[in-house]
Amino acid sequence: MHAKVEQVVSGTPFCHFIGGEFVGSSGGRMFDTLSPATGEVYAQVHEAGREEVDAAVEAARAALAGPWGSMAVQQRVALLYELADGINARFDDFVEAECLDTGKPWSLARHVDIPRGAANFKIFADIIKNVPAESFMTDTPDGAGALNYALRVPKGVVGVICPWNLPLLLMTWKVGPALACGNAVVVKPSEETPATATLLGEVMNSVGIPAGVYNVVHGFGPDSAGEFLTRHPGVDAITFTGEVVTGTEIMKAAAVGLRAVSFELGGKNAGVVFADCDMDRTIEDAMRSVFANCGQVCLGTERVYVERPVFDEFVDRLRLGAENLATGRPELATTTLGPMISRQQREKVLSYYDKAREEGAEIITGGGVPQVPGELGGGFWVEPTIWTGLPESSPVNREEIFGPCCHVQPFDDEAEAVAMANDTPYGLATSIWTGDASRAHRVAAAIEVGITWVNCWFLRDLRTPFGGSKQSGIGREGGVHSLEFYTEMRNVCLKL
Ligand code: NAD
């Protein structure tokens, strides 16, 4: 057992959080959770069976039937603000828990994961407080008319299935709007990252969120907590972030009972660099978009298309940046690159490193496993890697790798760049770097993705629609768009 975890999340092994209480699994089924920085087991986690999932769904239904279901919006809004403050009050615990689970640098968790985790409650509190109600005056033959108005009601019990790359951030991105809209949730965090979802249960209790509004069940996907939850008839809607293949399975589960789904899935995102860009700024953004979180960001860039006159300069400067990244203990300010989340994910990434070599890629930098000394020697490290020279048909250019790597390819004109960027079954995000605003606008409209950044990357305004086109997702979340999923509209026609 890792000594630190006891100080951060009370009650290890990690328990489920059901009906406001931390409970273990009947029969005591457990699994290990590892520190990716050391490769060592740092805690045990209870694995939910059908019984625990049933209990969590029942607790959520009971919460909807209780005070939560009839709570005034203003009161819900106040509680969501308190939740955000509650996360901030335990900021360091959340940072430590997230970094134990993921191995990511503390600096990243401090600047991105945990502040966004708190902000996700505030933004949706503000949105639900200000959302206008649609209404129409309708003419009637007697001249008195009728007032039509729409009521927003919660969907009910929402199943929330989360990935491991930005655990608290992505979970609260769904739990925030779900609660703002008056739903109750059952969350299934990734089996790789159980800590912050559990810790959030403590905050829920401390700020007085009614029992059963937020429930957590731990476990795996198929034939485990994930499948039991998505197949549960007491779940009214399912929101999922993860891989396309998993989304396909969840969609089959949701088809029974015709439950609504919202999917945020994988990507194979392209960056497009024009010769007239501000190269200092472009390199800074490209470094983050390829290597942040060790490349484990759905919005990250794995294909970079660079206009030929600046190709060599771009490749050389990106190489320098990659070679300056420093692996190390997550808590050190000097650490800028964490490990992969798991041994399995590292094997997957390394299999693409092998493929690139076999297919004759020019390896600009990396391509292997770094020597990391001492207690970190068993961690799941890979080298930041840049290739060029592979055909567009290579699996390295077609499949999502989800590692700290990219392939860089020159282009000669705008149409060629757009065609290559679009030649993918995915459609999540793209970044364009150019000094020409008209071209930026033209290219942004032509690339088939849900999110386009121009001269930036991962600059998020949480009021904007977020989601993927093609195989990268179904639906949009963010701002008022989240309300479309987390509420149902009912129309009332009142004859005057
Ligand atoms: P994953 O699909 O393997 O797992 C995600 C979650 O689904 C986990 O909690 C897992 O236990 C659960 N799960 C697996 N099989 C299931 C099943 N049959 N039924 C129910 N639940 C099941 O994804 P991952 O490896 O955790 O995350 C990485 C993936 O997530 C990448 O593809 C990445 O692009 C994607 N992602 C997308 C976004 C986005 O906003 N579009 C954000 C982050 C990550």
Boltz pocket constraint, residues with backbone or C-beta under 6 A from the ligand:
constraints:
  - pocket:
      binder: B
      contacts: [[A, 161], [A, 162], [A, 163], [A, 164], [A, 165], [A, 170], [A, 188], [A, 189], [A, 190], [A, 191], [A, 219], [A, 220], [A, 221], [A, 222], [A, 223], [A, 225], [A, 226], [A, 227], [A, 230], [A, 241], [A, 242], [A, 243], [A, 244], [A, 246], [A, 247], [A, 249], [A, 250], [A, 263], [A, 264], [A, 265], [A, 266], [A, 267], [A, 297], [A, 298], [A, 400], [A, 402], [A, 428], [A, 468], [A, 472], [A, 473]]
      max_distance: 6.0
